[in-house]
Amino acid sequence: MKIFFWIFLGALVLLTPLFIYDMVQRQSINISFILMIILCFVFYTRAFKTG
């Protein structure tokens, strides 16, 4: 469980600057938003399976 949490946290930290940059550029905000949703979905799915 902690491993998945740290992987999720690390990915979130890595993607946050890209997400902010895309928000500033107003170009790829939709792609970043979809990536964040997929990342959260995968994290919660694995967390639910592992209990």
A tleap script that builds the chain and sets N, CA, C and O, in Angstrom:
source leaprc.protein.ff14SB
mol = sequence {
  NMET LYS ILE PHE PHE TRP ILE PHE LEU GLY
  ALA LEU VAL LEU LEU THR PRO LEU PHE ILE
  TYR ASP MET VAL GLN ARG GLN SER ILE ASN
  ILE SER PHE ILE LEU MET ILE ILE LEU CYS
  PHE VAL PHE TYR THR ARG ALA PHE LYS THR
  CGLY
}
set mol.1.N position { 0.835 -1.199 0.000 }
set mol.1.CA position { 0.000 0.000 0.000 }
set mol.1.C position { 0.875 1.257 0.000 }
set mol.1.O position { 0.618 2.209 -0.737 }
set mol.2.N position { 1.915 1.240 0.843 }
set mol.2.CA position { 2.794 2.406 0.897 }
set mol.2.C position { 3.556 2.586 -0.410 }
set mol.2.O position { 3.843 3.708 -0.826 }
set mol.3.N position { 3.884 1.454 -1.058 }
set mol.3.CA position { 4.611 1.527 -2.325 }
set mol.3.C position { 3.760 2.236 -3.374 }
set mol.3.O position { 4.248 3.114 -4.087 }
set mol.4.N position { 2.494 1.856 -3.466 }
set mol.4.CA position { 1.597 2.494 -4.430 }
set mol.4.C position { 1.412 3.972 -4.094 }
set mol.4.O position { 1.315 4.816 -4.984 }
set mol.5.N position { 1.364 4.271 -2.792 }
set mol.5.CA position { 1.189 5.661 -2.368 }
set mol.5.C position { 2.379 6.517 -2.780 }
set mol.5.O position { 2.209 7.632 -3.272 }
set mol.6.N position { 3.590 5.989 -2.577 }
set mol.6.CA position { 4.789 6.754 -2.929 }
set mol.6.C position { 4.940 6.889 -4.435 }
set mol.6.O position { 5.404 7.920 -4.921 }
set mol.7.N position { 4.544 5.834 -5.198 }
set mol.7.CA position { 4.581 5.912 -6.658 }
set mol.7.C position { 3.606 6.985 -7.137 }
set mol.7.O position { 3.927 7.782 -8.019 }
set mol.8.N position { 2.409 6.994 -6.544 }
set mol.8.CA position { 1.403 7.990 -6.900 }
set mol.8.C position { 1.878 9.396 -6.542 }
set mol.8.O position { 1.712 10.336 -7.319 }
set mol.9.N position { 2.475 9.526 -5.348 }
set mol.9.CA position { 2.945 10.828 -4.896 }
set mol.9.C position { 4.073 11.336 -5.787 }
set mol.9.O position { 4.114 12.513 -6.146 }
set mol.10.N position { 4.993 10.429 -6.143 }
set mol.10.CA position { 6.104 10.806 -7.014 }
set mol.10.C position { 5.623 11.232 -8.388 }
set mol.10.O position { 6.092 12.228 -8.939 }
set mol.11.N position { 4.675 10.467 -8.943 }
set mol.11.CA position { 4.134 10.805 -10.259 }
set mol.11.C position { 3.386 12.137 -10.199 }
set mol.11.O position { 3.446 12.936 -11.134 }
set mol.12.N position { 2.684 12.365 -9.093 }
set mol.12.CA position { 1.937 13.609 -8.938 }
set mol.12.C position { 2.890 14.798 -8.890 }
set mol.12.O position { 2.637 15.835 -9.504 }
set mol.13.N position { 3.995 14.636 -8.152 }
set mol.13.CA position { 4.992 15.708 -8.046 }
set mol.13.C position { 5.633 15.982 -9.409 }
set mol.13.O position { 5.917 17.130 -9.752 }
set mol.14.N position { 5.858 14.906 -10.186 }
set mol.14.CA position { 6.476 15.073 -11.503 }
set mol.14.C position { 5.516 15.711 -12.504 }
set mol.14.O position { 5.938 16.486 -13.363 }
set mol.15.N position { 4.223 15.386 -12.395 }
set mol.15.CA position { 3.248 15.885 -13.364 }
set mol.15.C position { 2.705 17.270 -13.015 }
set mol.15.O position { 2.200 17.975 -13.889 }
set mol.16.N position { 2.804 17.665 -11.742 }
set mol.16.CA position { 2.257 18.959 -11.332 }
set mol.16.C position { 2.879 20.139 -12.088 }
set mol.16.O position { 2.141 21.006 -12.557 }
set mol.17.N position { 4.231 20.201 -12.225 }
set mol.17.CA position { 4.815 21.314 -12.998 }
set mol.17.C position { 4.331 21.321 -14.447 }
set mol.17.O position { 4.083 22.386 -15.013 }
set mol.18.N position { 4.196 20.136 -15.050 }
set mol.18.CA position { 3.703 20.053 -16.425 }
set mol.18.C position { 2.256 20.523 -16.499 }
set mol.18.O position { 1.861 21.199 -17.448 }
set mol.19.N position { 1.465 20.158 -15.484 }
set mol.19.CA position { 0.060 20.557 -15.442 }
set mol.19.C position { -0.063 22.077 -15.323 }
set mol.19.O position { -0.874 22.700 -16.007 }
set mol.20.N position { 0.758 22.666 -14.442 }
set mol.20.CA position { 0.744 24.120 -14.265 }
set mol.20.C position { 1.209 24.817 -15.540 }
set mol.20.O position { 0.634 25.825 -15.951 }
set mol.21.N position { 2.260 24.270 -16.165 }
set mol.21.CA position { 2.783 24.848 -17.407 }
set mol.21.C position { 1.726 24.824 -18.506 }
set mol.21.O position { 1.567 25.793 -19.248 }
set mol.22.N position { 1.009 23.714 -18.604 }
set mol.22.CA position { -0.042 23.598 -19.614 }
set mol.22.C position { -1.193 24.561 -19.319 }
set mol.22.O position { -1.806 25.100 -20.240 }
set mol.23.N position { -1.484 24.773 -18.042 }
set mol.23.CA position { -2.541 25.722 -17.685 }
set mol.23.C position { -2.138 27.128 -18.110 }
set mol.23.O position { -2.963 27.903 -18.595 }
set mol.24.N position { -0.846 27.450 -17.920 }
set mol.24.CA position { -0.356 28.774 -18.300 }
set mol.24.C position { -0.384 28.934 -19.817 }
set mol.24.O position { -0.748 29.992 -20.330 }
set mol.25.N position { 0.003 27.882 -20.528 }
set mol.25.CA position { 0.046 27.949 -21.986 }
set mol.25.C position { -1.353 27.873 -22.609 }
set mol.25.O position { -1.559 28.344 -23.727 }
set mol.26.N position { -2.308 27.286 -21.892 }
set mol.26.CA position { -3.690 27.152 -22.387 }
set mol.26.C position { -3.752 26.327 -23.677 }
set mol.26.O position { -4.554 26.619 -24.564 }
set mol.27.N position { -2.915 25.310 -23.777 }
set mol.27.CA position { -2.897 24.512 -24.998 }
set mol.27.C position { -3.232 23.051 -24.712 }
set mol.27.O position { -4.168 22.501 -25.294 }
set mol.28.N position { -2.481 22.431 -23.830 }
set mol.28.CA position { -2.653 20.997 -23.591 }
set mol.28.C position { -3.317 20.730 -22.239 }
set mol.28.O position { -3.081 19.695 -21.616 }
set mol.29.N position { -4.148 21.675 -21.795 }
set mol.29.CA position { -4.766 21.523 -20.476 }
set mol.29.C position { -5.679 20.305 -20.443 }
set mol.29.O position { -5.775 19.634 -19.415 }
set mol.30.N position { -6.347 20.012 -21.545 }
set mol.30.CA position { -7.248 18.862 -21.574 }
set mol.30.C position { -6.479 17.553 -21.430 }
set mol.30.O position { -6.916 16.645 -20.722 }
set mol.31.N position { -5.327 17.458 -22.108 }
set mol.31.CA position { -4.508 16.253 -22.029 }
set mol.31.C position { -3.998 16.056 -20.603 }
set mol.31.O position { -4.022 14.940 -20.083 }
set mol.32.N position { -3.541 17.126 -19.976 }
set mol.32.CA position { -3.036 17.026 -18.610 }
set mol.32.C position { -4.146 16.618 -17.645 }
set mol.32.O position { -3.933 15.810 -16.741 }
set mol.33.N position { -5.336 17.190 -17.850 }
set mol.33.CA position { -6.468 16.872 -16.983 }
set mol.33.C position { -6.838 15.400 -17.089 }
set mol.33.O position { -7.125 14.746 -16.086 }
set mol.34.N position { -6.827 14.878 -18.335 }
set mol.34.CA position { -7.131 13.464 -18.550 }
set mol.34.C position { -6.070 12.587 -17.898 }
set mol.34.O position { -6.396 11.558 -17.304 }
set mol.35.N position { -4.802 12.985 -18.004 }
set mol.35.CA position { -3.715 12.213 -17.398 }
set mol.35.C position { -3.871 12.166 -15.879 }
set mol.35.O position { -3.638 11.128 -15.261 }
set mol.36.N position { -4.265 13.291 -15.278 }
set mol.36.CA position { -4.447 13.336 -13.835 }
set mol.36.C position { -5.595 12.423 -13.409 }
set mol.36.O position { -5.499 11.739 -12.390 }
set mol.37.N position { -6.678 12.410 -14.183 }
set mol.37.CA position { -7.821 11.552 -13.872 }
set mol.37.C position { -7.430 10.082 -13.965 }
set mol.37.O position { -7.781 9.279 -13.100 }
set mol.38.N position { -6.687 9.735 -15.040 }
set mol.38.CA position { -6.250 8.348 -15.212 }
set mol.38.C position { -5.334 7.935 -14.068 }
set mol.38.O position { -5.448 6.826 -13.546 }
set mol.39.N position { -4.424 8.826 -13.678 }
set mol.39.CA position { -3.481 8.527 -12.601 }
set mol.39.C position { -4.226 8.274 -11.293 }
set mol.39.O position { -3.924 7.320 -10.575 }
set mol.40.N position { -5.195 9.127 -10.987 }
set mol.40.CA position { -5.981 8.963 -9.765 }
set mol.40.C position { -6.799 7.678 -9.814 }
set mol.40.O position { -6.912 6.972 -8.812 }
set mol.41.N position { -7.368 7.375 -10.976 }
set mol.41.CA position { -8.181 6.174 -11.128 }
set mol.41.C position { -7.343 4.923 -10.901 }
set mol.41.O position { -7.768 4.002 -10.202 }
set mol.42.N position { -6.154 4.892 -11.492 }
set mol.42.CA position { -5.260 3.738 -11.329 }
set mol.42.C position { -4.856 3.586 -9.872 }
set mol.42.O position { -4.832 2.473 -9.345 }
set mol.43.N position { -4.535 4.709 -9.212 }
set mol.43.CA position { -4.114 4.663 -7.811 }
set mol.43.C position { -5.224 4.110 -6.917 }
set mol.43.O position { -4.987 3.214 -6.106 }
set mol.44.N position { -6.429 4.645 -7.067 }
set mol.44.CA position { -7.534 4.195 -6.228 }
set mol.44.C position { -7.932 2.755 -6.526 }
set mol.44.O position { -8.335 2.022 -5.622 }
set mol.45.N position { -7.821 2.345 -7.795 }
set mol.45.CA position { -8.148 0.966 -8.158 }
set mol.45.C position { -7.185 -0.008 -7.495 }
set mol.45.O position { -7.607 -1.019 -6.933 }
set mol.46.N position { -5.894 0.293 -7.560 }
set mol.46.CA position { -4.893 -0.593 -6.952 }
set mol.46.C position { -5.000 -0.568 -5.432 }
set mol.46.O position { -4.818 -1.594 -4.776 }
set mol.47.N position { -5.294 0.595 -4.877 }
set mol.47.CA position { -5.444 0.693 -3.431 }
set mol.47.C position { -6.646 -0.123 -2.962 }
set mol.47.O position { -6.614 -0.732 -1.893 }
set mol.48.N position { -7.704 -0.130 -3.772 }
set mol.48.CA position { -8.904 -0.891 -3.426 }
set mol.48.C position { -8.639 -2.388 -3.524 }
set mol.48.O position { -9.117 -3.158 -2.691 }
set mol.49.N position { -7.879 -2.806 -4.537 }
set mol.49.CA position { -7.584 -4.227 -4.718 }
set mol.49.C position { -6.672 -4.751 -3.612 }
set mol.49.O position { -6.839 -5.881 -3.152 }
set mol.50.N position { -5.706 -3.932 -3.182 }
set mol.50.CA position { -4.762 -4.367 -2.156 }
set mol.50.C position { -5.357 -4.207 -0.761 }
set mol.50.O position { -4.807 -4.726 0.210 }
set mol.51.N position { -6.473 -3.494 -0.653 }
set mol.51.CA position { -7.112 -3.313 0.635 }
set mol.51.C position { -6.499 -2.169 1.392 }
set mol.51.O position { -6.920 -1.872 2.509 }
savepdb mol mol.pdb
quit
